[in-house]
């Protein structure tokens, strides 16, 4: 795998010293150029937990992916660039307050300058900056986030809405990619998975986000949120226009 080609895939600056500023840059650029998407799940193309396959899909075929792919490959890149990074698991809290499958979200921690940061490029509409595990708030385009410590190893990623809303709960235990195999299988095949119900593709923009969910195109920017219903036969052209995804490749 070619780390320079991967950096070029998301228009990142060439290899630099492993600093917090460079980590900020890498995470934001990744989210601005590589979409979160579940198209392989919808079209029943198996997703195997293999970083080489992630590289072929995301870098060579210019696709996106979901958490195991995006954070799995990004973790590999950070390690290649000299960052002390490792995968962890998290449990997502649903909008109704219940919890998704335990430990089914793959994200990562980066240890830098005697601090630890949560870094996630695979959670769709989420924070674009590393967040320290100290409770400090991080402002990101249209939202404010923080990590709240619950005990010595357990934390919540929270977003400020009317009050602080937990997005997911995680522990600091190191995880290997293969440990997510049962969760990856569940999220690809189970009718209870949030990813098997309809197509979802979403990418950050400088002022907001563009999302194609089913046949609804949602644009969020400085002017607010706009929704437009589209025809199913328009989806391939919209994927190419807004997300640079060509499913025929």
N, C-alpha and C positions, 0 to 999 in steps of 0.2 A: 504494500500500500504506500502511496506517495503522499506524504503530509503536505507538500507544496501544492499538489493538485487539489487536495481537500481545502486548504486555505483559499485557493483561487476560486473554488466552488462557491464560497460565500463572501467573496470580495474582501477578505481580511488582509491586513498588513502582513508582510512576510515575517518569518520567524524572528522574534525579539526576546528580550530578557523576560523571564516569568515573573512579571509584576502584577499588582492589582489593576493598574490601568490597562495593561494588555489583556487581562482576563475580562474586564468590562467590555473592551472592544470586541473580543472574540465572541462573547455571549450575545451581545446586541447584533452584531453582523450576522451571526448564525440565524437568529430569529427573524431578521429582516429578509433573508434570502432562501432559507430552507423551510418549507411548510411542514406543519403537523398534518398528517393525513392517514386515513384508514382504507384507502382504495384497494389495497391488496386483500384486506379482510373482506370487503364487500364482493370482490371478484374471486374470492376463495383461492387466492394464491398463497401458499403456505409461507409463513415467516419463521425462519429458523434462527436461533440465537447464535449467530456466527458473524463476527466483526467484519470478516472479508466480504461476506454477502451484503452487509450493511454498506460497506464502502462501494461495492459495485452498484447498488441501487441508488444511493444518495449522491455519490460523486460522479460515477461514470454514466449513469442513466438519468441523473439530474432530477431525482424524485425527492419526496420527503419520507415520513414514516411516523410511527408512534413511539412511545417513550423508550422501549427497549432498544430500538434502532437509533433514534436521535441521541439519547443520552449515552447509549453504549458506545457509539462511534465517537462522540465528542469526548468522552472520557479517555478513549484511546489517544485521541489527538492531544489532549492536555498533557497526558503522560509523556508523549513523544516530544512535547515542547518544554518539558522540564518542570511541569507543575506536579505537586503531590496531590493527586486526585484519586478517588475511588467511588464505586457505586454504592448506593444504599437503597433500602426499600421504604416505601411510604404507603399509607392507606388513605385513600381519597374520601373526603366527606361530601356526600351528595347534597343537593340543594334543599332537600327535605330534612336534613340533619342526620339521616342514617349514613352508614358507612359502606363503601364498596368492598370488594374482596380484599381481605387483609393482605398487606404487603405486596399488592399487585402493581404498584407504580414504581418504576425504576427512575431514580434521580441520582445526584452525586454531590459529594462534599469535596472541597478544595482547602487544603491547609497551607496557609501563606502568611508569612511574617508573624508567626505565633498566634494567628487567629484562624478560625474555621468558617468557611462560607458555604452556604447552600447555593448550588448552581444548577439550573434546570432549563434545558432547551427543548424539552419534550413534554410540555404540559399545556400546549395550546395557548390560550389567552392567559398569560401569566407574566410575572415579573421578568424583566430583561436584564437585570443587574444581579451580580452576586450579593447575597444577603448574609451578613454576619450572624452568628448564633448568639448574639449578645442582647437581642431585644431592640436594637436600634432600628428606626424606621428607614425605609428606602422608597423614594418617590420615583415613579416610573410613568411618564407620559400622562396618563389619566388616572392613576391609582397610587395608593400608598400601601406598602407591605411591611411585615415584620416577621421575625421568627420568635415565638414565645417558648421558653423552656418550661417543661412540665416536671421533669425529674432529671437525674444525672445523665440519662441517655435518650430521653424522649422530648420531642419538640413539635410544635405546630407551626406550619406556614400559614399566616393570616393576612387577609386583605381587608382594608378599611372600607366598609360600605356605610350603612347607617350606624353600624357598630363593627367591631372586629369580627370577621367571619373566617373560620378555619377552612382552608382549602384542602390541606392534607396533614396527616400526622406521620412523623418519621422517627427512626432511631439512628444512632450513629454507627451501628454495626456495619462493618465492611461486608459487601456482598460480591460474589462472582456472578458474571453474566448468566452462566448455566443454572444458577439457583432460581432464576425467574422462569424456567421452562414451563412449570405447571400453570403459572399465571398467564404467560404468553399464550399457551394453548387455550385457556379459558377465554381470554379476551378475543381470540380469533374465532371461536366456535360456539360458545355458549349463548343461548338466547337471552341470558341474563346480563351479558356483556354490553356495555354502552357502545361498543364499536361494531356490533353485528346488525344494528337496526337500520342505519342509513349512512350514506356516504358523507364524510366530513373532511373538508380541506380548509385550513386556516393559516394565515401568515400575518406577521406584524408589518406595519408600515410606520413611517416616521411620525405620523400623527394619530395612529390608531391601529386598525386591523381590517382585513378583508377575509370573509368566511363564506364558503359555499357549503350549506347544510341541506342535504336532499336537493330540492329544487328552489331553495331560497338563497339568494345572494345578499349578504349583509355587509355593508360598508360602515365602519365607525371612524370618524375623524373629528376635526375641530367644529364641524357643523352639526355633530350629533350622530345618530344612527339612522341609516336608510336601509330599507328592505325592498327587494325586488324579486317577484316570482318569475322563474324562467321555465322553459320547456326542457324535458329530459334530453332531447336530442341536441340541445345547446350546451350541455355539460362539457363535452370534450373541448369545444372552442373556449369556454370560460376557464377551464383548467389551464389551457395553454396561455390565454391572455393574462390572467391574474396571478398564476402560480408557476408558469413556465413548465408545466407538466404535459408531456406528450405521451399518452398511454400506448401509442403504436410503436414506440421505440423498444 
